[in-house]
Amino acid sequence: MRRIIYDQSSDTLYLSGYLKGEEIDSWGVTGKTLRCYDAWRSGAKKVRWTIKLPRNPAGNDQGKPLSPQCLAFAGDYLFVGMVKSDDGKQHVHIHSIAAGSYVDSFVPGPEVGGNAGWEDMPYAVAALKRKNGAYLVLVEEDWRGKSLLYRWTPANQSNPDEP
C-alpha cells in the first residue's frame, strides 16, 4: 500500500499500491494500481473498481515506466500527478471517481513556457470543486520553484463562469 484516502461523506476508501506480483518501480510513488471500496466503515465493504494508474513510459533512472507521485480527489474526479514529464509535458491526469475511467489531462501552457519540473512530493496536487462545478487544481512544480493553478470545467457543466 502506498496511499490511503478515505472520504467520510460517501464512506469510500481509495488504496493505491502494488498488487501481488507487480514489481515495485520506485520509492515514494503511488504504485501501479488504485482500488476504490464502497461502504468501507458501514460493514458491507465492496470493491467498486480497480484501475491501473497512468505511468511515465521512461520515467525512472533506468528508463523503465514510473508510477505517479500523487493523487487528489475533489467532487466527481481524481487528479493524478505524474513524477516526471513525457515528451516535455508534465501531465496531471483526470479520472472519473464513479468508474475510475480516464477523462482528460492538464499540461503546462504558454504562461509558464509550456514546461514544468518534477512533482516530487506525495501530496504535490490539491484539488477543489467550486460551487459552479468548475475545479481548481494546484500543482507543486519543483524545477522553477512555482505552483501551477489549473482551472477546469467538465464538459457537462453549463455555467462555468463564476467570479
SVG drawing of the C-alpha trace seen along z (x, -y; Angstrom):
<svg xmlns="http://www.w3.org/2000/svg" viewBox="-26 -38 45 50">
<polyline fill="none" stroke="black" stroke-width="0.4" points="0.0,0.0 1.3,-3.5 -1.6,-5.9 -4.7,-5.7 -7.5,-8.2 -10.9,-8.0 -14.0,-10.0 -16.2,-10.0 -19.1,-11.7 -19.5,-8.8 -17.9,-6.0 -15.4,-5.4 -11.8,-4.2 -9.2,-4.5 -6.0,-2.4 -3.1,-2.7 0.0,-0.5 1.1,2.8 -1.0,5.9 0.6,9.3 3.2,10.0 3.6,6.4 7.2,5.1 7.8,2.0 9.1,-0.7 10.4,-3.3 10.3,-4.6 7.8,-7.2 5.4,-6.9 1.7,-5.8 2.2,-2.4 0.7,-0.9 -2.8,-0.2 -5.7,-2.1 -8.7,-0.4 -12.0,-2.0 -14.0,-0.4 -17.6,-1.4 -19.2,-1.1 -15.8,-0.8 -16.9,-1.6 -20.5,-0.5 -19.5,3.1 -20.5,4.0 -17.2,3.4 -17.4,3.8 -14.8,3.1 -16.3,0.6 -13.4,0.6 -9.7,1.3 -7.6,-0.6 -4.1,-0.7 -2.7,-4.2 -1.0,-6.1 2.7,-5.8 5.7,-7.8 6.9,-5.4 10.6,-6.0 10.3,-7.8 12.8,-6.2 16.6,-6.5 16.8,-3.1 14.5,-4.1 11.6,-2.0 8.0,-3.1 7.3,-5.1 4.1,-5.3 2.5,-8.6 3.6,-10.6 0.3,-12.0 -3.4,-11.6 -6.1,-14.3 -9.8,-13.8 -12.4,-16.5 -16.1,-16.4 -16.5,-13.7 -12.9,-13.4 -9.5,-12.1 -6.4,-14.1 -3.2,-12.0 0.1,-13.9 3.0,-12.3 6.6,-12.5 8.3,-13.5 7.3,-14.9 6.6,-12.9 7.6,-14.5 8.4,-17.7 5.0,-17.9 4.2,-17.5 0.8,-15.7 -1.9,-15.8 -4.4,-13.1 -8.1,-13.3 -10.2,-10.2 -13.9,-9.8 -14.5,-8.7 -17.7,-6.9 -15.9,-4.4 -12.2,-5.1 -12.2,-5.8 -9.8,-8.3 -11.3,-11.7 -8.6,-14.2 -5.3,-15.7 -3.6,-19.0 -0.2,-20.1 1.6,-23.4 0.6,-26.2 2.4,-29.1 2.1,-31.1 4.9,-29.1 6.8,-28.4 4.9,-25.1 7.1,-23.2 7.4,-22.2 9.7,-20.1 9.1,-17.1 6.2,-16.6 8.3,-15.1 6.1,-15.1 3.4,-12.7 0.8,-15.5 2.0,-17.7 -1.5,-18.1 -4.5,-19.6 -8.0,-20.0 -11.2,-21.8 -14.6,-21.7 -16.2,-25.2 -20.0,-25.8 -20.4,-26.4 -19.0,-23.0 -15.5,-24.2 -12.4,-22.7 -9.2,-24.4 -6.2,-22.1 -3.0,-23.4 0.2,-21.5 3.6,-21.8 6.4,-22.2 10.0,-21.6 12.1,-22.8 11.4,-26.6 10.1,-26.8 6.5,-27.6 3.0,-26.2 0.7,-25.8 -3.0,-26.6 -5.3,-24.9 -9.0,-25.9 -11.0,-23.1 -14.7,-22.8 -16.0,-19.4 -17.9,-19.3 -21.2,-18.5 -21.2,-21.8 -23.5,-24.6 -22.3,-27.6 -18.5,-27.7 -18.0,-31.4 -18.0,-32.4 -16.0,-35.3"/>
</svg>
